[in-house]
Amino acid sequence: QKEVEQDPGPLSVPEGAIVSLNCTYSNSAFQYFMWYRQYSRKGPELLMYTYSSGNKEDGRFTAQVDKSSKYISLFIRDSQPSDSATYLCAMSAADSWGKLQFGAGTQVVVTP
Amino acid sequence: DGGITQSPKYLFRKEGQNVTLSCEQNLNHDAMYWYRQDPGQGLRLIYYSQIVNDFQKGDIAEGYSVSREKKESFPLTVTSAQKNPTAFYLCASIKTGVPEAFFGQGTRLTVV
């Protein structure tokens, strides 16, 4: 079983809808949680970073961490066609903070 | 502008050859990482280095080698011992203590 599970999609939504993405994990030592966006044939770029539990909001993006359920989420409000990309969750433990464990990525398609 | 530069963008290798992928960063980050990305599998850690002249194996180090002679540079050699090298390779760097990885634009390696 992988340490981080993420539905690969594709997830297709109409423009303006809310995109809901999530990952589950098995390692209770994970403390750092990140979401990356990756366009085709490009390197990932960091979208959101959260330490421990709670919510974090940045513009149209909201990240949630529920450590009791070992579940993290990313919500994209008012989705745009430019949000079409693969979204990767990543996480690491405090004693190995640089060793990120990635989910497989969810492909999102926002249709005009 | 600070960032991570990977070269070349595309690389073709004949079977039995070693090839070296370049990764340079001017972010003054201490830690650097090499990941391999295959379709549907997310990113897998090959090697990482947290200080100059020191590096550790990641989850899939067999058939790969690295060096870290300068803080700015972390080249990856894909040796002939790597039986399935065709993949997208990503280099990343992280500032010490802050697990936010910055990625290069990747090198796509194809065996011909």
Backbone of each chain as ProteinMPNN parsed JSONL, in Angstrom:
{"seq_chain_A": "QKEVEQDPGPLSVPEGAIVSLNCTYSNSAFQYFMWYRQYSRKGPELLMYTYSSGNKEDGRFTAQVDKSSKYISLFIRDSQPSDSATYLCAMSAADSWGKLQFGAGTQVVVTP", "coords_chain_A": {"N_chain_A": [[0.84, -1.195, 0.0], [0.524, 2.205, -0.847], [2.044, 5.071, 0.703], [0.795, 7.495, 0.34], [-2.269, 8.177, -1.05], [-4.016, 9.008, -3.98], [-6.61, 9.915, -6.064], [-6.393, 9.381, -9.503], [-8.017, 10.558, -11.428], [-9.348, 11.296, -14.747], [-10.725, 14.45, -13.625], [-13.429, 16.18, -14.516], [-14.814, 19.352, -14.862], [-17.249, 21.997, -15.209], [-16.546, 25.347, -16.264], [-16.264, 27.749, -13.679], [-17.238, 26.151, -11.666], [-16.75, 24.48, -8.473], [-13.757, 22.904, -7.723], [-12.855, 19.931, -6.233], [-10.41, 18.294, -4.515], [-8.573, 15.53, -3.176], [-6.491, 13.738, -0.819], [-5.407, 10.778, 0.799], [-3.575, 9.431, 3.548], [-1.164, 7.283, 5.174], [0.835, 7.46, 7.053], [1.213, 8.542, 10.219], [3.075, 10.306, 11.116], [3.42, 12.386, 9.38], [3.667, 15.865, 8.964], [3.869, 18.099, 7.435], [2.185, 19.491, 4.722], [1.467, 19.718, 1.341], [0.34, 21.162, -1.743], [0.749, 20.813, -5.17], [0.763, 22.147, -8.476], [0.822, 20.968, -11.729], [1.513, 21.554, -15.011], [1.209, 20.136, -18.301], [4.129, 18.452, -19.261], [5.768, 20.094, -17.792], [7.554, 21.33, -14.852], [6.43, 20.735, -11.459], [4.638, 23.254, -9.589], [4.512, 25.007, -6.533], [1.493, 25.334, -4.799], [0.021, 25.494, -2.349], [0.831, 25.387, 1.097], [0.779, 23.751, 4.147], [1.107, 23.491, 7.628], [0.761, 20.939, 9.918], [-2.536, 20.52, 11.28], [-5.666, 21.988, 10.065], [-7.051, 24.816, 8.246], [-6.259, 26.62, 5.263], [-6.268, 29.506, 3.321], [-5.948, 30.925, 0.096], [-6.554, 33.231, -2.044], [-8.417, 31.914, -4.627], [-8.029, 29.381, -3.754], [-8.277, 26.819, -1.312], [-6.908, 25.004, 1.288], [-7.209, 22.087, 3.221], [-6.552, 20.252, 6.167], [-6.966, 17.266, 7.83], [-5.869, 15.681, 10.332], [-6.684, 13.715, 12.066], [-8.221, 12.043, 10.559], [-6.452, 11.46, 8.626], [-6.374, 12.83, 6.123], [-6.372, 15.034, 3.428], [-7.36, 18.013, 1.715], [-7.989, 19.951, -1.243], [-9.508, 22.811, -2.441], [-10.773, 24.482, -5.242], [-12.102, 27.412, -6.092], [-14.506, 28.987, -8.293], [-13.588, 27.932, -10.833], [-11.315, 28.009, -13.613], [-10.556, 27.639, -17.133], [-7.783, 27.752, -17.303], [-7.008, 26.496, -15.013], [-6.827, 23.884, -15.6], [-4.966, 21.105, -15.211], [-2.549, 18.885, -13.712], [-2.85, 17.963, -10.36], [-0.915, 17.605, -7.561], [-0.575, 16.097, -4.424], [1.547, 16.415, -1.597], [3.627, 15.381, 1.112], [5.378, 15.423, 4.276], [7.387, 14.214, 7.014], [8.28, 15.53, 10.277], [10.839, 14.812, 11.119], [12.078, 14.172, 8.83], [11.915, 16.24, 6.961], [12.537, 17.112, 4.408], [12.156, 15.009, 2.693], [9.883, 14.412, 0.608], [6.758, 12.828, 0.207], [4.847, 11.904, -2.476], [1.543, 12.052, -3.862], [-0.109, 10.316, -6.579], [-1.159, 12.167, -8.265], [-3.864, 14.144, -9.546], [-5.636, 14.528, -12.473], [-7.086, 17.409, -13.719], [-9.704, 18.81, -15.576], [-11.022, 21.679, -16.816], [-13.807, 22.766, -18.347], [-14.802, 25.122, -20.812]], "CA_chain_A": [[0.0, 0.0, 0.0], [1.292, 3.436, -0.911], [1.875, 5.957, 1.867], [-0.104, 8.576, -0.036], [-3.194, 7.762, -2.086], [-4.685, 10.121, -4.638], [-7.359, 9.469, -7.232], [-5.751, 9.987, -10.677], [-8.962, 11.234, -12.302], [-9.496, 12.743, -14.773], [-11.861, 15.109, -13.029], [-13.877, 17.19, -15.468], [-15.807, 20.258, -14.296], [-17.493, 23.17, -16.054], [-15.973, 26.61, -15.809], [-17.012, 28.383, -12.605], [-17.565, 25.192, -10.607], [-15.738, 24.231, -7.443], [-12.988, 21.671, -7.885], [-12.55, 19.339, -4.937], [-9.368, 17.276, -4.643], [-8.194, 15.034, -1.86], [-5.498, 12.675, -0.649], [-5.358, 10.111, 2.094], [-2.221, 8.97, 3.844], [-1.128, 6.277, 6.234], [1.894, 7.752, 8.021], [0.751, 9.545, 11.18], [4.17, 11.246, 11.401], [3.417, 13.507, 8.438], [3.305, 17.136, 9.586], [3.892, 19.135, 6.416], [1.29, 19.087, 3.65], [1.587, 20.642, 0.224], [-0.327, 20.905, -3.026], [1.469, 21.32, -6.329], [0.075, 22.127, -9.769], [1.754, 20.632, -12.803], [1.026, 21.572, -16.384], [1.804, 19.071, -19.095], [5.534, 18.566, -19.651], [6.423, 21.133, -16.991], [7.802, 20.981, -13.468], [5.38, 21.16, -10.525], [4.793, 24.523, -8.88], [3.838, 24.958, -5.239], [0.276, 26.13, -4.659], [-0.365, 25.698, -0.956], [1.64, 24.686, 2.086], [0.141, 23.791, 5.463], [1.778, 22.747, 8.68], [-0.148, 20.28, 10.852], [-3.948, 20.526, 10.915], [-6.322, 23.264, 9.889], [-7.373, 25.326, 6.918], [-5.485, 27.755, 4.766], [-6.905, 30.041, 2.127], [-5.132, 31.84, -0.694], [-7.322, 33.561, -3.235], [-9.454, 30.938, -4.966], [-7.603, 28.068, -3.271], [-8.377, 26.515, 0.109], [-6.354, 23.704, 1.658], [-7.662, 21.6, 4.52], [-5.852, 19.076, 6.68], [-7.617, 16.591, 8.947], [-4.899, 14.667, 10.727], [-7.355, 12.601, 12.745], [-8.697, 11.143, 9.504], [-5.349, 11.298, 7.667], [-7.072, 13.237, 4.904], [-6.183, 16.43, 3.087], [-8.19, 18.434, 0.591], [-7.753, 21.23, -1.906], [-10.686, 23.297, -3.144], [-10.543, 25.589, -6.162], [-13.39, 28.083, -6.365], [-14.605, 29.72, -9.563], [-12.541, 27.325, -11.662], [-11.071, 28.57, -14.932], [-9.865, 26.691, -18.025], [-6.348, 27.769, -17.009], [-6.759, 25.6, -13.883], [-6.671, 22.517, -16.119], [-3.603, 20.673, -14.909], [-2.498, 17.789, -12.742], [-2.617, 18.467, -9.004], [-0.206, 16.608, -6.766], [-0.395, 16.362, -3.006], [2.843, 15.965, -1.084], [3.693, 15.518, 2.556], [6.615, 14.944, 4.877], [7.425, 14.164, 8.474], [9.138, 16.547, 10.882], [12.231, 14.357, 11.239], [12.606, 13.995, 7.461], [11.06, 17.25, 6.344], [12.845, 17.318, 2.997], [11.792, 13.833, 1.902], [8.456, 14.524, 0.319], [6.044, 11.698, -0.387], [3.866, 12.475, -3.386], [0.47, 11.275, -4.433], [0.06, 10.07, -8.015], [-1.642, 13.317, -9.02], [-5.21, 14.099, -10.136], [-5.768, 15.386, -13.652], [-8.3, 18.227, -13.701], [-10.04, 19.467, -16.839], [-12.086, 22.665, -16.654], [-14.315, 23.008, -19.698], [-15.456, 26.447, -20.936]], "C_chain_A": [[0.879, 1.25, 0.0], [1.035, 4.275, 0.325], [0.874, 7.057, 1.59], [-0.961, 8.108, -1.211], [-3.925, 8.978, -2.649], [-5.363, 9.592, -5.891], [-6.793, 10.139, -8.486], [-6.689, 10.736, -11.602], [-9.017, 10.558, -13.674], [-10.792, 13.227, -14.13], [-12.245, 16.267, -13.946], [-14.979, 18.028, -14.847], [-16.056, 21.404, -15.261], [-16.873, 24.416, -15.429], [-16.869, 27.247, -14.757], [-17.366, 27.464, -11.463], [-16.443, 25.116, -9.58], [-15.077, 22.889, -7.731], [-12.603, 21.18, -6.501], [-11.576, 18.18, -5.132], [-8.989, 16.772, -3.26], [-7.135, 13.945, -1.946], [-5.683, 12.058, 0.724], [-3.939, 9.595, 2.297], [-2.238, 8.034, 5.029], [-0.119, 6.6, 7.331], [1.468, 8.877, 8.961], [1.837, 10.556, 11.539], [4.187, 12.443, 10.454], [2.909, 14.761, 9.123], [3.189, 18.264, 8.565], [3.098, 18.644, 5.215], [1.301, 20.158, 2.567], [0.729, 20.205, -0.956], [0.482, 21.583, -4.126], [0.569, 21.233, -7.552], [1.139, 21.864, -10.828], [1.038, 20.672, -14.148], [1.807, 20.54, -17.182], [3.233, 19.401, -19.505], [6.274, 19.702, -18.938], [6.717, 20.613, -15.588], [6.658, 21.433, -12.575], [5.688, 22.516, -9.909], [3.948, 24.479, -7.609], [2.63, 25.893, -5.217], [0.013, 26.502, -3.202], [0.539, 24.855, -0.063], [0.987, 24.867, 3.45], [0.949, 22.964, 6.437], [0.742, 22.237, 9.663], [-1.592, 20.431, 10.382], [-4.469, 21.927, 10.647], [-6.566, 23.604, 8.441], [-6.451, 26.463, 6.556], [-6.111, 28.207, 3.468], [-5.96, 31.007, 1.432], [-5.866, 32.107, -1.995], [-8.43, 32.555, -3.476], [-9.167, 29.547, -4.391], [-7.753, 27.965, -1.752], [-7.838, 25.117, 0.344], [-6.835, 23.35, 3.053], [-6.867, 20.359, 4.892], [-6.629, 18.542, 7.877], [-6.713, 15.434, 9.364], [-5.565, 13.489, 11.414], [-7.854, 11.572, 11.742], [-7.621, 10.831, 8.489], [-5.855, 11.622, 6.253], [-6.788, 14.703, 4.657], [-6.971, 16.75, 1.831], [-7.69, 19.753, 0.023], [-9.027, 21.588, -2.656], [-10.285, 24.488, -4.017], [-11.901, 26.178, -6.501], [-13.318, 28.786, -7.704], [-13.55, 29.218, -10.56], [-12.515, 27.926, -13.067], [-10.419, 27.508, -15.82], [-8.356, 26.641, -17.767], [-5.994, 26.933, -15.77], [-6.605, 24.155, -14.33], [-5.209, 22.109, -16.009], [-3.693, 19.408, -14.064], [-2.119, 18.363, -11.384], [-2.047, 17.334, -8.159], [-0.222, 17.022, -5.303], [0.973, 15.809, -2.602], [2.881, 16.198, 0.419], [5.009, 14.961, 3.078], [6.508, 14.985, 6.39], [8.415, 15.181, 9.02], [10.598, 16.104, 10.919], [12.85, 14.044, 9.872], [11.878, 14.966, 6.556], [11.324, 17.405, 4.85], [12.451, 16.157, 2.111], [10.279, 13.824, 1.691], [7.932, 13.225, -0.267], [4.888, 12.279, -1.204], [2.735, 11.494, -3.663], [0.694, 11.148, -5.937], [-0.392, 11.246, -8.87], [-3.04, 13.091, -9.57], [-5.258, 15.054, -11.314], [-7.114, 16.092, -13.609], [-8.483, 18.89, -15.057], [-11.215, 20.39, -16.578], [-12.559, 23.066, -18.047], [-15.06, 24.338, -19.759], [-16.962, 26.302, -21.115]], "O_chain_A": [[1.851, 1.339, 0.749], [-0.039, 4.212, 0.924], [0.176, 7.508, 2.499], [-0.435, 7.691, -2.243], [-4.386, 9.849, -1.912], [-4.739, 8.893, -6.689], [-6.72, 11.367, -8.528], [-6.232, 11.474, -12.475], [-8.759, 9.358, -13.766], [-11.8, 12.522, -14.095], [-11.478, 17.213, -14.125], [-15.971, 17.487, -14.358], [-15.176, 21.752, -16.048], [-16.707, 24.505, -14.213], [-18.089, 27.285, -14.915], [-17.756, 27.932, -10.394], [-15.341, 25.621, -9.795], [-15.746, 21.88, -7.952], [-12.079, 21.944, -5.69], [-11.879, 17.21, -5.826], [-9.075, 17.513, -2.281], [-6.92, 13.326, -2.988], [-6.066, 12.729, 1.682], [-3.203, 9.357, 1.339], [-3.201, 7.994, 5.794], [-0.217, 6.06, 8.433], [1.371, 10.033, 8.547], [1.553, 11.558, 12.195], [4.899, 13.415, 10.705], [1.866, 14.746, 9.777], [2.5, 19.257, 8.798], [3.302, 17.526, 4.74], [1.162, 21.349, 2.847], [0.438, 19.022, -1.13], [0.846, 22.755, -4.028], [-0.284, 20.35, -7.647], [2.213, 22.465, -10.816], [0.088, 19.927, -14.389], [2.902, 20.126, -16.802], [3.513, 20.481, -20.024], [7.284, 20.202, -19.432], [6.191, 19.577, -15.183], [5.981, 22.411, -12.89], [6.85, 22.881, -9.729], [2.823, 23.98, -7.61], [2.724, 27.07, -5.565], [-0.191, 27.67, -2.869], [0.953, 23.755, -0.429], [0.681, 25.986, 3.861], [1.416, 21.873, 6.111], [-0.064, 23.01, 10.182], [-1.835, 20.465, 9.175], [-3.812, 22.922, 10.956], [-6.325, 22.803, 7.537], [-5.932, 27.173, 7.417], [-6.446, 27.388, 2.613], [-5.266, 31.798, 2.073], [-5.806, 31.31, -2.931], [-9.291, 32.362, -2.618], [-9.986, 28.638, -4.533], [-7.408, 28.886, -1.011], [-8.252, 24.161, -0.312], [-6.868, 24.193, 3.949], [-6.552, 19.526, 4.042], [-6.914, 19.278, 8.822], [-6.793, 14.341, 8.805], [-5.055, 12.37, 11.348], [-7.905, 10.377, 12.035], [-7.839, 10.027, 7.583], [-5.772, 10.807, 5.334], [-6.939, 15.529, 5.557], [-7.22, 15.883, 0.994], [-7.057, 20.553, 0.712], [-9.563, 20.777, -3.412], [-9.556, 25.379, -3.583], [-12.74, 25.524, -7.12], [-12.244, 29.136, -8.192], [-12.731, 29.991, -11.059], [-13.547, 28.297, -13.626], [-9.798, 26.575, -15.311], [-7.723, 25.609, -17.986], [-4.817, 26.688, -15.505], [-6.283, 23.29, -13.516], [-4.333, 22.702, -16.639], [-4.782, 18.93, -13.747], [-1.182, 19.153, -11.273], [-2.627, 16.252, -8.062], [0.084, 18.169, -4.977], [1.477, 14.858, -3.198], [2.235, 17.113, 0.929], [5.665, 14.148, 2.428], [5.671, 15.681, 6.964], [9.296, 15.642, 8.293], [11.498, 16.929, 10.767], [14.025, 13.689, 9.789], [11.305, 14.589, 5.534], [10.424, 17.791, 4.103], [12.414, 16.303, 0.889], [9.519, 13.294, 2.501], [8.568, 12.604, -1.119], [4.066, 13.04, -0.694], [2.933, 10.279, -3.694], [1.579, 11.795, -6.498], [-0.058, 11.326, -10.052], [-3.372, 11.99, -10.009], [-4.959, 16.24, -11.178], [-8.157, 15.451, -13.48], [-7.545, 19.457, -15.617], [-12.283, 19.94, -16.164], [-11.8, 23.637, -18.83], [-15.854, 24.65, -18.872], [-17.669, 27.303, -21.234]]}, "seq_chain_B": "DGGITQSPKYLFRKEGQNVTLSCEQNLNHDAMYWYRQDPGQGLRLIYYSQIVNDFQKGDIAEGYSVSREKKESFPLTVTSAQKNPTAFYLCASIKTGVPEAFFGQGTRLTVV", "coords_chain_B": {"N_chain_B": [[16.605, 36.452, -12.054], [15.776, 34.126, -9.478], [16.05, 30.557, -9.512], [15.615, 27.156, -10.71], [17.469, 25.361, -12.993], [17.225, 22.977, -15.43], [18.884, 20.832, -17.669], [19.553, 18.761, -20.559], [16.366, 19.644, -22.101], [15.145, 17.623, -23.514], [16.311, 14.32, -23.971], [18.037, 11.72, -25.508], [18.895, 8.369, -25.296], [21.035, 5.719, -26.11], [20.779, 2.209, -25.694], [22.799, 0.836, -23.141], [24.395, 3.012, -22.761], [25.724, 5.616, -20.648], [24.204, 8.534, -19.329], [24.167, 12.011, -18.464], [22.287, 14.196, -16.516], [21.705, 17.6, -16.084], [21.486, 19.861, -13.318], [21.016, 22.959, -11.976], [20.965, 25.473, -9.478], [20.122, 28.74, -8.306], [19.138, 29.641, -5.957], [20.237, 29.571, -3.532], [19.74, 27.407, -1.909], [20.147, 24.77, 0.435], [19.497, 22.045, 0.21], [19.038, 19.544, -2.274], [17.274, 17.643, -4.76], [16.482, 14.709, -6.653], [13.918, 13.514, -8.671], [11.935, 10.983, -10.175], [9.432, 10.737, -12.626], [6.774, 8.859, -13.656], [4.054, 7.952, -15.796], [1.0, 8.075, -14.067], [2.138, 7.393, -11.648], [3.077, 9.332, -9.963], [5.648, 11.196, -8.243], [8.826, 9.86, -7.657], [11.454, 9.454, -5.374], [14.856, 9.678, -6.148], [17.629, 10.359, -5.492], [19.039, 12.415, -2.904], [20.46, 15.42, -1.537], [21.698, 17.106, 1.21], [23.735, 18.692, 2.02], [26.802, 20.035, 0.7], [28.996, 17.738, -0.899], [27.844, 15.498, 0.195], [25.388, 12.955, 0.036], [22.327, 11.091, -0.197], [20.703, 7.946, -0.789], [17.549, 7.631, -2.362], [14.264, 6.305, -2.76], [14.44, 4.84, -5.098], [17.128, 4.329, -6.082], [18.788, 2.594, -7.495], [20.852, 2.051, -10.274], [21.371, 4.644, -10.794], [23.468, 7.562, -10.307], [24.963, 10.239, -8.413], [26.462, 13.488, -7.805], [27.748, 16.019, -5.619], [29.387, 18.535, -5.711], [29.375, 21.238, -5.666], [27.388, 23.78, -4.136], [25.45, 24.785, -5.783], [24.968, 22.927, -7.759], [23.794, 19.764, -8.907], [24.217, 17.143, -10.435], [22.776, 14.355, -12.189], [23.479, 11.066, -13.034], [22.421, 8.685, -15.284], [22.864, 5.418, -15.417], [23.992, 2.57, -17.364], [23.063, 0.468, -15.987], [20.543, 0.974, -15.205], [17.567, -0.29, -15.973], [15.166, 0.508, -17.057], [15.016, 3.331, -18.09], [13.537, 5.306, -19.366], [11.723, 8.14, -18.814], [10.366, 10.997, -17.063], [12.391, 13.351, -15.637], [12.881, 15.123, -12.696], [14.296, 17.841, -11.001], [14.759, 19.269, -7.803], [14.872, 21.828, -5.289], [15.255, 22.713, -1.849], [14.858, 24.993, 0.797], [16.617, 24.933, 3.828], [14.848, 23.522, 6.503], [12.361, 24.366, 5.692], [9.939, 22.828, 4.115], [9.261, 23.357, 1.338], [9.32, 22.625, -1.843], [11.066, 23.634, -4.73], [10.851, 23.295, -8.144], [12.631, 22.314, -11.116], [12.195, 22.521, -14.716], [12.269, 20.05, -15.787], [13.604, 17.061, -17.374], [13.145, 15.119, -20.159], [13.798, 11.872, -20.686], [14.571, 9.494, -23.098], [14.942, 6.2, -24.159], [16.489, 4.879, -26.984]], "CA_chain_B": [[15.578, 35.753, -11.287], [16.227, 32.868, -8.912], [15.312, 29.396, -9.978], [16.321, 25.902, -10.961], [17.607, 25.12, -14.425], [17.568, 21.614, -15.83], [19.213, 20.682, -19.08], [18.706, 19.341, -21.589], [14.938, 19.427, -21.911], [14.915, 16.288, -24.069], [17.555, 13.564, -24.067], [17.851, 10.376, -26.05], [20.004, 7.508, -24.913], [21.078, 4.373, -26.666], [20.949, 1.197, -24.664], [24.187, 0.6, -22.762], [25.097, 4.282, -22.545], [25.448, 6.468, -19.489], [23.912, 9.921, -19.668], [24.139, 12.872, -17.288], [21.311, 15.275, -16.524], [22.226, 18.733, -15.331], [20.576, 20.631, -12.47], [21.687, 24.095, -11.35], [20.041, 26.378, -8.795], [20.703, 29.972, -7.765], [18.266, 30.027, -4.857], [21.027, 29.426, -2.306], [19.162, 26.345, -1.086], [21.109, 23.754, 0.823], [19.087, 20.69, -0.156], [18.624, 19.305, -3.66], [16.62, 16.34, -4.902], [16.126, 14.195, -7.973], [12.735, 12.673, -8.714], [11.529, 10.39, -11.445], [7.98, 10.735, -12.768], [6.2, 7.984, -14.669], [2.6, 8.17, -15.871], [0.155, 7.425, -13.073], [2.872, 6.969, -10.443], [3.568, 10.432, -9.163], [7.092, 11.426, -8.197], [9.576, 8.957, -6.786], [12.745, 10.043, -5.019], [16.015, 8.902, -6.587], [18.724, 10.736, -4.613], [18.958, 13.757, -2.372], [21.678, 15.927, -0.896], [21.348, 18.217, 2.09], [24.898, 19.566, 2.084], [27.825, 19.749, -0.316], [29.818, 16.54, -0.722], [27.11, 14.448, 0.903], [24.111, 12.656, -0.582], [21.717, 9.849, 0.262], [19.814, 7.26, -1.711], [16.122, 7.703, -2.14], [13.527, 5.047, -2.85], [14.703, 4.09, -6.34], [18.471, 4.774, -6.462], [19.535, 1.617, -8.292], [21.054, 2.411, -11.668], [21.611, 6.085, -10.86], [24.506, 8.098, -9.439], [24.948, 11.697, -8.319], [27.575, 14.142, -7.124], [27.375, 17.358, -5.114], [30.665, 19.203, -5.479], [29.072, 22.647, -5.427], [26.052, 23.98, -3.585], [24.506, 25.14, -6.841], [24.87, 21.927, -8.813], [23.506, 18.404, -8.447], [23.97, 16.358, -11.65], [22.327, 12.964, -12.071], [23.894, 10.172, -14.116], [21.614, 7.486, -15.481], [23.843, 4.455, -15.909], [23.471, 1.455, -18.171], [22.458, -0.507, -15.071], [19.12, 1.319, -15.049], [16.981, -1.071, -17.06], [13.984, 1.166, -17.611], [15.287, 4.732, -17.785], [12.644, 6.249, -20.037], [10.882, 8.793, -17.809], [10.508, 12.444, -16.904], [13.214, 13.542, -14.448], [12.694, 16.441, -12.084], [15.22, 18.259, -9.96], [14.136, 20.218, -6.896], [15.681, 22.295, -4.173], [14.487, 23.11, -0.673], [15.575, 25.767, 1.817], [16.693, 24.156, 5.062], [13.82, 23.727, 7.512], [11.078, 24.766, 5.103], [9.779, 21.781, 3.095], [8.595, 23.819, 0.123], [10.243, 22.289, -2.914], [11.008, 24.364, -5.987], [11.234, 22.347, -9.172], [13.009, 22.706, -12.465], [11.202, 22.224, -15.746], [12.332, 18.633, -16.106], [14.273, 16.483, -18.543], [12.491, 13.885, -20.61], [14.796, 10.932, -21.198], [14.006, 8.394, -23.888], [15.908, 5.21, -24.656], [16.2, 4.557, -28.383]], "C_chain_B": [[16.13, 34.44, -10.744], [15.402, 31.721, -9.421], [16.197, 28.194, -10.146], [16.313, 25.655, -12.457], [18.021, 23.684, -14.657], [17.887, 21.603, -17.309], [19.759, 19.289, -19.336], [17.23, 19.098, -21.288], [14.539, 18.039, -22.407], [16.263, 15.606, -24.251], [17.236, 12.164, -24.564], [19.107, 9.563, -25.75], [19.907, 6.177, -25.629], [21.27, 3.393, -25.518], [22.434, 0.949, -24.41], [24.996, 1.854, -22.519], [24.757, 4.879, -21.194], [25.121, 7.866, -19.999], [23.82, 10.724, -18.373], [23.156, 14.013, -17.5], [21.813, 16.38, -15.601], [21.121, 19.403, -14.52], [21.386, 21.711, -11.757], [20.646, 24.981, -10.684], [20.792, 27.593, -8.268], [19.825, 30.541, -6.663], [18.986, 30.003, -3.514], [20.404, 28.409, -1.341], [20.214, 25.286, -0.784], [20.775, 22.385, 0.235], [18.621, 20.621, -1.609], [18.19, 17.862, -3.817], [16.448, 15.987, -6.377], [14.945, 13.254, -7.831], [12.564, 12.119, -10.125], [10.001, 10.37, -11.475], [7.593, 9.85, -13.932], [4.688, 8.187, -14.668], [1.856, 7.386, -14.796], [0.849, 7.044, -11.79], [3.372, 8.12, -9.611], [5.082, 10.551, -9.229], [7.744, 10.462, -7.212], [10.996, 9.478, -6.603], [13.888, 9.129, -5.415], [17.188, 9.122, -5.629], [18.435, 12.12, -4.058], [20.252, 14.118, -1.655], [21.293, 17.138, -0.047], [22.52, 19.156, 2.333], [25.887, 19.155, 0.996], [28.65, 18.539, 0.103], [29.151, 15.443, 0.101], [25.782, 14.223, 0.194], [23.636, 11.288, -0.099], [20.829, 9.251, -0.825], [18.362, 7.51, -1.334], [15.5, 6.33, -2.3], [13.893, 4.192, -4.061], [16.079, 4.435, -6.89], [19.212, 3.819, -7.395], [19.611, 2.046, -9.754], [21.299, 3.9, -11.88], [22.807, 6.448, -9.984], [24.45, 9.619, -9.476], [26.27, 12.184, -7.736], [27.075, 15.497, -6.648], [28.668, 18.058, -4.715], [30.489, 20.689, -5.205], [27.652, 22.768, -4.907], [25.027, 24.164, -4.692], [24.18, 23.997, -7.784], [24.675, 20.524, -8.269], [23.203, 17.537, -9.68], [23.609, 14.912, -11.342], [22.817, 12.176, -13.278], [22.999, 8.944, -14.132], [22.541, 6.467, -16.133], [23.176, 3.353, -16.721], [22.822, 0.387, -17.294], [20.98, -0.22, -14.826], [18.385, 0.719, -16.233], [15.793, -0.411, -17.724], [14.087, 2.672, -17.397], [14.346, 5.739, -18.432], [11.65, 6.816, -19.033], [11.112, 10.294, -17.88], [11.24, 12.666, -15.576], [13.115, 14.984, -13.965], [13.699, 16.666, -10.97], [14.51, 19.297, -9.094], [15.137, 20.684, -5.856], [14.757, 22.8, -3.065], [15.392, 23.91, 0.258], [15.517, 24.995, 3.13], [15.587, 24.543, 6.035], [12.466, 24.11, 6.979], [10.795, 23.816, 3.949], [8.956, 22.216, 1.889], [9.575, 23.626, -1.02], [9.993, 23.148, -4.14], [11.58, 23.447, -7.063], [11.754, 23.038, -10.427], [11.943, 22.279, -13.447], [11.308, 20.799, -16.277], [13.142, 18.298, -17.34], [13.546, 15.203, -18.904], [13.533, 13.009, -21.283], [14.093, 9.784, -21.912], [15.135, 7.47, -24.344], [15.514, 4.82, -26.073], [16.993, 3.327, -28.816]], "O_chain_B": [[16.854, 33.726, -11.438], [14.219, 31.868, -9.726], [17.371, 28.204, -9.777], [15.269, 25.733, -13.105], [19.043, 23.229, -14.144], [17.238, 22.284, -18.104], [20.362, 18.688, -18.447], [16.895, 18.416, -20.319], [13.705, 17.367, -21.801], [17.241, 16.245, -24.639], [16.295, 11.517, -24.104], [20.231, 10.032, -25.933], [18.832, 5.587, -25.739], [21.862, 3.731, -24.492], [23.227, 0.863, -25.348], [26.156, 1.778, -22.115], [23.664, 4.683, -20.662], [25.696, 8.325, -20.985], [23.447, 10.197, -17.325], [23.187, 14.703, -18.52], [22.281, 16.125, -14.491], [19.977, 19.503, -14.964], [22.328, 21.41, -11.024], [19.575, 25.219, -11.242], [21.941, 27.493, -7.839], [19.767, 31.753, -6.456], [18.416, 30.369, -2.486], [20.525, 28.535, -0.123], [21.049, 24.952, -1.624], [21.669, 21.653, -0.189], [17.918, 21.502, -2.103], [18.665, 16.973, -3.111], [16.289, 16.862, -7.229], [14.945, 12.336, -7.011], [12.993, 12.715, -11.114], [9.355, 10.033, -10.483], [8.033, 10.066, -15.062], [4.111, 8.555, -13.645], [2.06, 6.183, -14.638], [0.232, 6.435, -10.916], [4.052, 7.885, -8.613], [5.713, 10.06, -10.165], [7.273, 10.278, -6.09], [11.65, 9.89, -7.561], [13.898, 7.948, -5.067], [17.682, 8.171, -5.023], [17.69, 12.9, -4.651], [21.02, 13.255, -1.23], [20.646, 18.07, -0.526], [22.333, 20.282, 2.794], [25.805, 18.056, 0.447], [28.957, 18.341, 1.279], [29.825, 14.565, 0.639], [25.12, 15.18, -0.205], [24.424, 10.451, 0.342], [20.28, 9.963, -1.666], [18.003, 7.589, -0.159], [16.131, 5.313, -2.012], [13.689, 2.979, -4.059], [16.191, 4.8, -8.061], [20.188, 4.224, -8.028], [18.603, 2.357, -10.388], [21.421, 4.36, -13.016], [23.127, 5.733, -9.034], [23.959, 10.214, -10.436], [27.08, 11.4, -7.242], [26.118, 16.052, -7.188], [28.997, 18.16, -3.533], [31.346, 21.322, -4.59], [26.804, 21.932, -5.218], [23.876, 23.75, -4.558], [23.212, 24.083, -8.539], [25.31, 20.135, -7.289], [22.039, 17.231, -9.938], [24.076, 14.329, -10.364], [22.591, 12.58, -14.419], [22.841, 8.257, -13.123], [22.953, 6.645, -17.279], [21.951, 3.233, -16.752], [22.119, -0.491, -17.793], [20.254, -1.066, -14.303], [18.557, 1.164, -17.368], [15.453, -0.752, -18.857], [13.329, 3.236, -16.607], [14.365, 6.915, -18.071], [10.837, 6.084, -18.469], [11.937, 10.784, -18.65], [10.777, 12.227, -14.523], [13.251, 15.929, -14.742], [13.921, 15.807, -10.118], [13.744, 20.113, -9.606], [16.128, 20.008, -5.582], [13.638, 23.248, -3.316], [16.548, 23.549, 0.479], [14.468, 24.463, 3.493], [15.402, 25.717, 6.354], [11.502, 24.174, 7.742], [11.376, 23.99, 2.878], [8.045, 21.502, 1.472], [10.545, 24.373, -1.152], [8.848, 23.362, -4.54], [12.667, 22.891, -6.902], [11.38, 24.165, -10.752], [10.908, 21.738, -13.058], [10.517, 20.392, -17.128], [13.339, 19.129, -18.227], [13.356, 14.319, -18.068], [14.081, 13.367, -22.326], [13.149, 9.189, -21.392], [16.158, 7.927, -24.853], [14.362, 4.476, -26.338], [16.886, 2.896, -29.964]]}, "name": "protein", "num_of_chains": 2, "seq": "QKEVEQDPGPLSVPEGAIVSLNCTYSNSAFQYFMWYRQYSRKGPELLMYTYSSGNKEDGRFTAQVDKSSKYISLFIRDSQPSDSATYLCAMSAADSWGKLQFGAGTQVVVTPDGGITQSPKYLFRKEGQNVTLSCEQNLNHDAMYWYRQDPGQGLRLIYYSQIVNDFQKGDIAEGYSVSREKKESFPLTVTSAQKNPTAFYLCASIKTGVPEAFFGQGTRLTVV"}
